[in-house]
Amino acid sequence: MLQRRLTLLLAVVLSACTGTPGQRHADVIVVGAGIAGLSAALEASANGARVILLDVNSVGGGHAVKAGGFALVDTELQRAKGIEDSPELAFADWAARGDDPSTYWAYRYANESAAEVYDWLTGNDVEFRMVLPTGEDRVPRFHFTRGTAVHAVVPLLRKVLYDTNITIRWNSRVVALARSDGRINGVKVRDERSGKSIQLRSGAVILATGGLQSNLDEVRANWDPSRTPPGRLLRGAGHFATGTGYRLAEWAGADLIAMQKQEIFYNGVPDPRDPQRERGIAAQNPRAIWVNVAGHRFIDEASGNKAVAITMGALDDPGYWMIFDASGAKALSMRDAPWLNRNTLQAEVLNNPAIVHKANSIRQLARGAGLPAHGLQTTIETWNRMVEFRSDFQFGRFNKDSMRNIRPVTTPPYYAMRTYPLTRKSMGGPAINQFGQVLTDDRTPVPGLYAAGELTGVAGINGSYGGAGTFLGPAVLTGRIAGAAAALEKDATLDFAEMAGPARSAHTAGATGYWHFERAHALAEERGYSCDNCHSDTHPMRTATTRNALLARLNTCTQCH
């Protein structure tokens, strides 16, 4: 299906192939080895292109290794479980949730996700085991592997490493694009370990660099003006999601659209291991009640992300306190840090007065959290009374027929955990056409430049509100589309190219070529792993440079993720 869609593009590409031949290092350069970049590289190679895959990190996978599942429509697994789904039903669900998704891309993804994502991934050794329901979909379509999406990323990385058409360069930061006669035909790369720079030439460049949600300055600069701007804001995206691709695309003439559409979670808690206190971890507690600055409940705590975002965006202080007791403390869970487990959660979060206030009475708890004692006491007494009568007459969270995880707040010690807005995903970026070509503000393609994945806001599929699984799957699809189209430019000729780049530098706080190495080994030491847990004769204790060593290293990813 992808190949059939490229007939029109081929004529456009060939008409642009002018100039005198120049040195070529690859047919296609893919910038970013997240799930979109991996998909783009594999698709470009499958269409006959020689590919260089670049990533600023020393491993691939991007933020997807910590992500969850895939929203997929009318798949073999759904049918095997007796789930009846259709593109029309999925599109209607996503349009209702997102308010204003791209009609073209949302409907295309709904129609093609089974064949071009599910079947393609399973054909690349990804095994889906579960289909879970969500509050925003009328039928279950949230597909999971054995756990997090690391079990989808690792098989794709393995396919990339086996593919001799693809060369990977880790620790490689793209600092500029090459352009000749208006055509993008290469990149300038700085090695994050040596500091040396090189220039690489190609027929086309695909940007798959991820979002900007770890660049708090950029997040604030693009904040939706209809929502209350946050006071404290925590980073909740991948370490390298700093917006590099946006600046490169903008320099090349891209029209950046829907930049104010950002998926923000409101359950962020400061990461106690972050010295800057800027990174957050996501907290969940199905037994907690949420209160505002007055100590009052203000929402059904089981609401979906959209309802929470709308409610929080209208508050003067877009944050809240999770209130729970000793019983509720057992239900607290957190994500986004591999060091988290029940012991570290208790020691570093629940027993950390900088994050959680703890007291043996509600009045003491209110005093410690800075909440009105009378307001908080009344709220908890009202809650307990509603639990007794099995009816939430305030917000309808529960009734006599639905009491799952509903408990009274009666057993000391009592806890108050302050939450903050947590950055997550970008839903805007360079405009692209149906082939993944980056577009200018007059909707003409930038010759030789493509984009995919979260950098594009996954093509606007989510509209204004992100959904469950509607980032990973669309990242795969847009990556494959861009890879197949860019491969058609392998016959483009090259001449001398100017090297230039964005005037603003990316936020790179703490980013070095040894970032992943340092964190992985610190975690292994903390857990008391022996060297043999990860290293062997095929993966010795030195930098992995050969394909065999890199393949062996893949087997260690799930030790941490």
C-alpha positions as CSV (number, residue, x, y, z in Angstrom):
1,M,0.0,0.0,0.0
2,L,2.8,2.4,0.9
3,Q,4.6,1.7,-2.4
4,R,1.4,2.4,-4.4
5,R,1.1,5.8,-2.8
6,L,4.6,6.9,-4.0
7,T,4.0,6.9,-7.8
8,L,3.1,10.6,-7.8
9,L,6.1,11.5,-5.7
10,L,8.6,9.7,-8.0
11,A,8.0,12.2,-10.8
12,V,8.5,15.1,-8.4
13,V,11.7,13.6,-7.1
14,L,13.3,12.9,-10.5
15,S,12.5,16.4,-11.8
16,A,14.5,17.8,-8.8
17,C,17.6,15.7,-9.6
18,T,19.8,18.3,-11.1
19,G,23.4,19.5,-10.6
20,T,26.8,17.8,-10.8
21,P,27.6,14.6,-9.0
22,G,29.2,15.0,-5.6
23,Q,30.4,12.7,-2.8
24,R,27.7,10.6,-1.3
25,H,27.9,8.8,2.0
26,A,24.4,7.4,1.9
27,D,21.1,7.5,-0.1
28,V,19.1,8.4,3.0
29,I,20.2,9.8,6.4
30,V,17.8,9.2,9.3
31,V,18.2,11.5,12.3
32,G,17.0,9.8,15.4
33,A,16.8,6.1,16.3
34,G,13.5,6.1,18.2
35,I,10.7,3.9,17.0
36,A,9.9,6.3,14.1
37,G,13.6,6.5,13.0
38,L,14.0,2.7,13.2
39,S,10.9,2.2,11.1
40,A,12.1,4.8,8.6
41,A,15.5,3.2,8.3
42,L,14.1,-0.3,7.7
43,E,11.6,0.9,5.2
44,A,14.2,3.0,3.2
45,S,16.5,-0.1,3.2
46,A,13.7,-2.3,2.0
47,N,13.2,0.1,-0.9
48,G,16.9,-0.2,-1.9
49,A,18.5,2.7,-0.2
50,R,21.8,2.8,1.7
51,V,21.0,4.3,5.0
52,I,22.9,6.1,7.8
53,L,21.0,6.1,11.1
54,L,22.2,8.8,13.6
55,D,21.3,9.2,17.2
56,V,22.6,11.5,19.9
57,N,22.3,8.7,22.5
58,S,24.6,5.7,22.7
59,V,21.6,3.4,22.3
60,G,18.5,3.3,20.2
61,G,14.8,3.4,21.1
62,G,14.2,6.9,22.3
63,H,11.4,7.4,24.8
64,A,9.5,4.4,23.3
65,V,11.5,2.0,25.5
66,K,9.5,3.5,28.5
67,A,6.2,3.9,26.6
68,G,3.2,1.6,26.8
69,G,1.1,0.2,24.0
70,F,-0.3,0.8,20.5
71,A,-3.7,1.9,19.4
72,L,-4.5,-0.5,16.5
73,V,-7.7,-1.1,14.6
74,D,-9.3,-4.4,13.4
75,T,-6.2,-6.5,14.0
76,E,-5.8,-10.3,14.0
77,L,-5.4,-10.2,17.8
78,Q,-8.7,-8.3,18.2
79,R,-10.5,-10.7,16.0
80,A,-9.1,-13.7,17.9
81,K,-10.5,-12.2,21.1
82,G,-13.9,-11.6,19.6
83,I,-13.5,-7.8,19.5
84,E,-15.3,-6.2,16.6
85,D,-13.6,-3.0,15.5
86,S,-13.5,-0.8,12.4
87,P,-11.7,2.2,11.0
88,E,-15.0,4.2,11.1
89,L,-15.5,3.4,14.7
90,A,-11.9,4.2,15.6
91,F,-11.9,7.5,13.7
92,A,-15.1,8.6,15.5
93,D,-13.6,7.7,18.9
94,W,-10.4,9.7,18.2
95,A,-12.3,12.7,16.7
96,A,-14.5,12.9,19.8
97,R,-11.5,12.7,22.1
98,G,-9.1,14.9,20.2
99,D,-11.7,17.5,19.1
100,D,-9.7,18.6,16.0
101,P,-7.5,15.9,14.7
102,S,-6.1,15.9,11.1
103,T,-9.0,14.2,9.3
104,Y,-6.7,12.9,6.6
105,W,-4.1,11.4,9.0
106,A,-6.5,10.1,11.6
107,Y,-8.6,8.3,9.1
108,R,-5.6,7.0,7.2
109,Y,-4.1,5.7,10.4
110,A,-7.4,4.1,11.4
111,N,-7.5,2.4,7.9
112,E,-3.9,1.3,7.7
113,S,-2.8,0.6,11.3
114,A,-3.7,-3.1,11.0
115,A,-1.7,-3.8,7.8
116,E,1.0,-1.2,8.0
117,V,1.7,-1.2,11.7
118,Y,0.4,-4.4,13.4
119,D,1.2,-6.8,10.6
120,W,4.5,-5.1,9.8
121,L,5.6,-5.2,13.5
122,T,4.6,-8.8,13.9
123,G,6.4,-9.6,10.7
124,N,9.5,-8.0,12.4
125,D,9.2,-10.3,15.4
126,V,7.2,-8.1,17.7
127,E,4.7,-10.2,19.6
128,F,1.4,-8.6,20.8
129,R,-0.2,-10.4,23.7
130,M,-2.9,-8.2,25.2
131,V,-5.7,-5.8,24.0
132,L,-6.9,-3.6,26.8
133,P,-9.9,-1.2,27.0
134,T,-9.5,2.5,27.7
135,G,-12.1,5.1,28.8
136,E,-11.9,6.9,25.5
137,D,-12.5,3.9,23.1
138,R,-15.8,2.1,22.7
139,V,-14.0,-1.2,22.0
140,P,-10.6,-2.5,23.3
141,R,-7.8,-1.5,20.8
142,F,-4.9,-0.7,23.2
143,H,-2.3,-3.4,22.1
144,F,0.5,-4.4,24.4
145,T,3.6,-6.7,24.0
146,R,5.0,-8.5,27.1
147,G,5.1,-5.1,28.9
148,T,6.4,-1.8,27.9
149,A,7.2,-0.9,24.3
150,V,10.8,-1.9,24.8
151,H,9.6,-5.3,23.6
152,A,8.7,-3.7,20.3
153,V,11.8,-1.5,20.1
154,V,14.4,-4.3,20.6
155,P,13.1,-6.5,17.7
156,L,13.3,-3.4,15.4
157,L,16.8,-2.6,16.6
158,R,17.8,-6.2,16.0
159,K,16.5,-6.0,12.4
160,V,18.4,-2.8,11.9
161,L,21.6,-4.3,13.1
162,Y,21.2,-7.3,10.8
163,D,20.5,-5.1,7.8
164,T,23.8,-4.4,6.0
165,N,22.2,-1.5,4.1
166,I,22.0,0.4,7.4
167,T,25.0,2.0,9.2
168,I,24.4,3.3,12.7
169,R,26.4,6.1,14.3
170,W,25.7,6.6,18.0
171,N,26.6,9.6,20.1
172,S,26.1,11.7,17.0
173,R,24.4,15.1,17.3
174,V,23.2,16.7,14.1
175,V,24.0,20.4,14.4
176,A,23.2,21.6,10.9
177,L,21.7,20.5,7.6
178,A,23.4,20.7,4.2
179,R,21.6,22.6,1.4
180,S,22.4,23.1,-2.2
181,D,20.2,25.0,-4.7
182,G,17.3,24.8,-2.2
183,R,17.7,21.0,-1.7
184,I,18.6,19.4,1.7
185,N,21.3,16.8,0.9
186,G,23.3,16.1,4.1
187,V,24.0,16.9,7.7
188,K,26.8,18.2,9.9
189,V,27.4,15.9,12.9
190,R,29.2,16.4,16.1
191,D,30.5,13.3,18.0
192,E,29.3,13.7,21.6
193,R,32.3,11.7,23.0
194,S,35.2,13.1,20.9
195,G,33.7,16.6,20.1
196,K,34.8,16.2,16.5
197,S,32.5,17.2,13.6
198,I,32.0,15.6,10.2
199,Q,29.8,16.2,7.2
200,L,27.7,13.5,5.7
201,R,26.0,13.7,2.3
202,S,22.9,12.0,1.1
203,G,20.0,12.1,-1.4
204,A,17.5,12.8,1.4
205,V,17.3,13.5,5.1
206,I,14.6,12.2,7.4
207,L,14.2,14.0,10.8
208,A,12.8,11.7,13.5
209,T,14.3,13.5,16.5
210,G,11.3,13.3,18.8
211,G,9.6,16.1,20.6
212,L,10.7,19.1,22.7
213,Q,9.2,18.2,26.0
214,S,12.4,18.1,27.9
215,N,13.2,21.7,27.0
216,L,11.1,23.6,29.5
217,D,11.9,26.9,27.9
218,E,10.4,25.7,24.6
219,V,7.4,24.1,26.4
220,R,6.6,27.4,28.1
221,A,7.2,29.4,24.9
222,N,4.6,27.2,23.1
223,W,2.1,27.0,26.0
224,D,-1.6,27.1,25.0
225,P,-2.7,30.6,25.8
226,S,-6.2,29.3,26.7
227,R,-4.7,27.3,29.7
228,T,-3.3,28.7,32.9
229,P,0.5,28.9,32.5
230,P,2.2,26.7,35.2
231,G,4.3,27.9,38.0
232,R,6.4,24.9,38.6
233,L,6.8,22.6,35.6
234,L,8.5,19.2,35.6
235,R,10.3,17.4,32.7
236,G,8.6,14.1,31.9
237,A,9.9,13.2,28.4
238,G,13.0,11.5,27.1
239,H,16.3,13.0,28.1
240,F,17.2,14.0,24.5
241,A,13.7,15.4,23.6
242,T,15.0,18.9,23.5
243,G,13.6,20.2,20.2
244,T,16.7,19.9,17.9
245,G,14.6,18.7,15.0
246,Y,12.2,21.7,15.2
247,R,15.1,24.1,14.8
248,L,16.7,22.2,12.0
249,A,13.3,22.0,10.1
250,E,12.6,25.6,10.7
251,W,16.0,26.7,9.3
252,A,15.2,24.6,6.2
253,G,11.9,26.6,5.7
254,A,9.4,24.3,7.4
255,D,6.1,25.6,8.6
256,L,5.8,24.7,12.2
257,I,2.1,24.1,13.0
258,A,0.0,23.4,16.1
259,M,3.0,24.0,18.4
260,Q,0.6,25.0,21.2
261,K,-0.8,21.4,21.3
262,Q,1.2,19.7,24.0
263,E,0.2,16.6,26.0
264,I,0.8,17.6,29.6
265,F,0.1,15.2,32.5
266,Y,-0.8,16.7,35.8
267,N,0.4,13.9,38.1
268,G,4.0,14.8,38.2
269,V,6.1,14.5,41.4
270,P,9.7,15.8,41.6
271,D,12.3,13.0,41.0
272,P,14.2,12.8,44.3
273,R,17.3,11.8,42.4
274,D,17.4,14.8,40.1
275,P,19.9,17.4,41.5
276,Q,18.2,20.2,39.5
277,R,14.7,19.2,40.8
278,E,13.4,19.7,37.3
279,R,12.7,16.1,36.2
280,G,9.5,14.5,37.3
281,I,8.0,11.0,37.8
282,A,4.4,10.2,37.2
283,A,2.3,9.2,40.3
284,Q,-0.8,7.1,40.3
285,N,-3.0,6.1,43.2
286,P,-6.5,4.7,42.5
287,R,-7.4,5.0,46.2
288,A,-6.4,8.7,46.6
289,I,-8.7,11.7,46.5
290,W,-7.5,14.9,44.9
291,V,-8.0,18.3,46.6
292,N,-7.3,21.9,45.5
293,V,-5.7,24.8,47.4
294,A,-8.9,25.0,49.5
295,G,-8.7,21.4,50.5
296,H,-11.8,20.5,48.4
297,R,-12.3,17.8,45.8
298,F,-12.8,19.3,42.3
299,I,-13.0,16.4,39.9
300,D,-13.7,12.7,39.5
301,E,-10.2,11.3,40.2
302,A,-10.8,8.5,37.6
303,S,-11.3,11.0,34.8
304,G,-9.3,10.6,31.5
305,N,-6.4,12.8,30.5
306,K,-8.6,15.1,28.4
307,A,-11.0,15.9,31.3
308,V,-8.1,16.4,33.7
309,A,-6.3,18.7,31.2
310,I,-9.4,20.9,30.7
311,T,-10.1,21.1,34.4
312,M,-6.5,21.8,35.4
313,G,-6.0,24.3,32.6
314,A,-8.8,26.4,34.1
315,L,-7.4,26.5,37.6
316,D,-5.4,29.4,38.9
317,D,-2.9,26.8,40.3
318,P,-2.7,23.9,37.9
319,G,-1.8,21.3,40.5
320,Y,-3.4,19.4,43.3
321,W,-2.7,17.2,46.3
322,M,-3.3,13.5,46.4
323,I,-4.7,12.6,49.8
324,F,-4.6,9.0,51.0
325,D,-4.1,7.0,54.2
326,A,-1.9,4.0,55.2
327,S,-4.1,1.6,53.2
328,G,-4.0,3.9,50.2
329,A,-0.2,4.1,50.4
330,K,0.0,0.5,49.4
331,A,-1.8,1.4,46.1
332,L,0.6,4.2,45.2
333,S,2.6,3.5,42.0
334,M,5.1,5.5,40.0
335,R,6.7,5.3,36.6
336,D,9.4,7.0,34.5
337,A,12.4,5.9,36.5
338,P,14.1,2.5,36.3
339,W,15.2,2.7,39.9
340,L,11.7,2.7,41.2
341,N,10.5,-0.4,43.2
342,R,8.5,-0.8,46.4
343,N,11.5,-0.3,48.6
344,T,12.8,2.9,46.9
345,L,9.3,4.2,46.6
346,Q,8.8,3.9,50.3
347,A,12.3,5.3,51.2
348,E,12.7,8.0,48.7
349,V,9.2,9.2,48.0
350,L,6.7,8.3,50.8
351,N,9.3,9.0,53.5
352,N,10.6,12.1,51.8
353,P,9.2,15.3,53.4
354,A,10.3,17.3,50.4
355,I,7.7,15.3,48.3
356,V,5.1,13.9,50.7
357,H,3.7,15.3,53.9
358,K,2.8,12.6,56.5
359,A,0.9,13.0,59.8
360,N,-1.2,11.0,62.3
361,S,-4.1,13.4,62.1
362,I,-5.9,15.3,59.3
363,R,-5.3,18.6,61.1
364,Q,-1.6,17.9,61.3
365,L,-1.5,16.8,57.7
366,A,-3.3,20.0,56.6
367,R,-0.8,22.1,58.5
368,G,2.2,20.4,57.0
369,A,0.8,20.6,53.4
370,G,-0.3,24.3,53.8
371,L,-4.0,23.4,53.3
372,P,-7.0,24.8,55.2
373,A,-7.5,22.3,58.1
374,H,-11.3,22.8,58.2
375,G,-11.7,22.4,54.4
376,L,-9.6,19.3,54.3
377,Q,-11.3,17.7,57.3
378,T,-14.7,18.4,55.8
379,T,-13.7,16.9,52.5
380,I,-12.4,13.7,54.0
381,E,-15.4,13.4,56.3
382,T,-17.7,13.8,53.3
383,W,-15.7,11.3,51.3
384,N,-15.9,8.7,54.0
385,R,-19.7,9.3,54.3
386,M,-20.1,8.8,50.6
387,V,-18.1,5.6,50.7
388,E,-20.3,4.3,53.5
389,F,-23.5,5.0,51.4
390,R,-21.8,3.8,48.2
391,S,-22.5,6.9,46.2
392,D,-20.3,9.8,45.1
393,F,-23.0,12.5,44.9
394,Q,-20.3,15.1,44.2
395,F,-18.6,13.9,41.0
396,G,-20.0,10.4,40.3
397,R,-16.8,8.5,40.6
398,F,-18.5,5.5,42.2
399,N,-21.9,4.1,43.0
400,K,-23.2,0.9,44.6
401,D,-22.5,-1.1,41.4
402,S,-19.0,0.3,41.0
403,M,-16.8,0.4,44.0
404,R,-13.4,-0.8,42.7
405,N,-10.5,0.7,44.6
406,I,-12.8,2.8,46.6
407,R,-11.8,3.0,50.3
408,P,-12.5,5.4,53.2
409,V,-9.6,7.6,54.4
410,T,-9.5,6.5,58.0
411,T,-6.2,4.8,58.8
412,P,-3.2,6.8,59.9
413,P,-0.7,7.8,58.9
414,Y,-2.2,10.2,56.4
415,Y,-0.4,11.4,53.3
416,A,-0.6,14.5,51.1
417,M,1.4,14.4,47.9
418,R,1.7,17.6,45.9
419,T,1.6,17.1,42.1
420,Y,2.7,19.4,39.3
421,P,2.3,19.6,35.5
422,L,4.6,17.1,33.8
423,T,5.7,17.5,30.2
424,R,5.0,14.5,28.0
425,K,4.5,14.7,24.3
426,S,4.5,17.2,21.5
427,M,1.4,17.2,19.2
428,G,2.6,19.9,16.7
429,G,5.7,20.3,14.5
430,P,6.8,20.6,10.9
431,A,3.9,20.2,8.5
432,I,4.2,17.2,6.2
433,N,2.3,15.9,3.2
434,Q,1.0,12.4,2.5
435,F,4.6,11.3,1.6
436,G,6.2,12.6,4.8
437,Q,7.8,15.5,3.0
438,V,8.3,18.6,5.1
439,L,6.2,21.6,3.8
440,T,6.8,25.3,3.8
441,D,4.1,27.8,4.8
442,D,2.8,27.8,1.2
443,R,2.5,24.0,1.3
444,T,5.3,23.3,-1.1
445,P,7.8,20.5,-0.1
446,V,11.3,21.3,1.0
447,P,13.3,19.2,-1.5
448,G,15.1,16.3,0.2
449,L,13.7,16.8,3.7
450,Y,11.2,14.5,5.4
451,A,10.0,14.2,9.0
452,A,8.2,11.5,11.1
453,G,7.1,10.6,14.5
454,E,6.6,12.9,17.5
455,L,8.6,15.6,15.8
456,T,5.6,16.1,13.5
457,G,3.1,15.7,16.3
458,V,2.5,12.3,14.7
459,A,0.9,14.2,11.9
460,G,-1.9,15.7,14.0
461,I,-3.6,12.4,14.5
462,N,-4.4,13.3,18.1
463,G,-5.8,16.8,17.6
464,S,-5.7,18.8,20.9
465,Y,-5.7,15.8,23.3
466,G,-3.5,12.8,23.2
467,G,-4.9,9.3,23.5
468,A,-3.9,5.9,24.7
469,G,-1.5,4.4,22.1
470,T,-2.0,7.0,19.5
471,F,1.7,8.0,19.5
472,L,3.7,4.8,19.0
473,G,1.6,3.4,16.2
474,P,1.4,6.6,14.2
475,A,5.2,7.1,14.7
476,V,5.8,3.7,13.1
477,L,3.4,4.6,10.2
478,T,4.9,8.0,9.5
479,G,8.4,6.6,9.8
480,R,7.7,3.9,7.2
481,I,6.0,6.5,4.9
482,A,9.0,8.8,5.0
483,G,11.5,6.0,4.6
484,A,9.8,4.6,1.5
485,A,9.5,8.1,-0.1
486,A,13.0,9.2,0.8
487,A,14.4,6.0,-0.8
488,L,13.1,7.2,-4.1
489,E,15.6,10.0,-4.0
490,K,18.6,7.6,-4.0
491,D,19.3,8.6,-7.6
492,A,19.5,12.3,-6.9
493,T,22.8,13.9,-7.8
494,L,24.7,16.1,-5.5
495,D,26.8,19.2,-5.9
496,F,28.5,21.5,-3.4
497,A,26.3,22.1,-0.4
498,E,26.3,25.0,2.1
499,M,26.4,23.9,5.7
500,A,24.2,25.9,8.1
501,G,21.9,25.4,11.0
502,P,19.6,26.9,13.5
503,A,20.7,30.1,15.2
504,R,19.5,28.8,18.6
505,S,21.3,25.9,20.2
506,A,19.4,23.0,21.7
507,H,19.0,22.6,25.4
508,T,21.5,19.9,26.3
509,A,21.8,20.1,30.1
510,G,23.6,17.0,31.3
511,A,23.8,15.5,27.8
512,T,27.1,13.7,27.0
513,G,28.1,10.8,25.0
514,Y,28.2,8.7,28.2
515,W,24.8,9.6,29.6
516,H,23.2,6.2,29.1
517,F,26.4,4.3,30.1
518,E,26.6,6.2,33.4
519,R,22.9,5.6,34.3
520,A,22.8,2.0,33.3
521,H,25.9,1.1,35.3
522,A,24.8,3.1,38.4
523,L,21.6,1.2,38.4
524,A,23.4,-2.2,37.9
525,E,25.6,-1.3,40.9
526,E,22.6,-0.3,43.0
527,R,20.9,-3.5,42.3
528,G,24.0,-5.5,43.0
529,Y,24.2,-7.1,39.6
530,S,27.4,-9.0,38.7
531,C,29.1,-8.1,35.5
532,D,27.9,-11.4,34.0
533,N,24.3,-10.1,34.2
534,C,24.9,-8.0,31.1
535,H,28.4,-8.9,29.8
536,S,29.6,-12.0,28.0
537,D,32.2,-13.1,25.5
538,T,30.0,-11.7,22.7
539,H,29.3,-8.5,24.7
540,P,32.6,-7.8,26.5
541,M,33.3,-4.9,28.9
542,R,34.2,-2.3,26.2
543,T,32.4,-0.1,23.8
544,A,30.3,-2.2,21.4
545,T,31.4,-1.3,17.8
546,T,30.8,-4.4,15.7
547,R,27.3,-5.6,14.7
548,N,27.7,-8.8,16.7
549,A,28.6,-6.9,19.9
550,L,25.7,-4.5,19.3
551,L,23.3,-7.4,18.8
552,A,24.5,-9.0,22.0
553,R,24.1,-5.7,23.9
554,L,20.4,-5.7,22.9
555,N,19.7,-8.7,25.1
556,T,20.6,-6.5,28.2
557,C,18.0,-3.8,27.5
558,T,15.3,-5.5,29.6
559,Q,17.5,-5.7,32.6
560,C,16.6,-2.1,33.3
561,H,13.5,-1.3,31.2
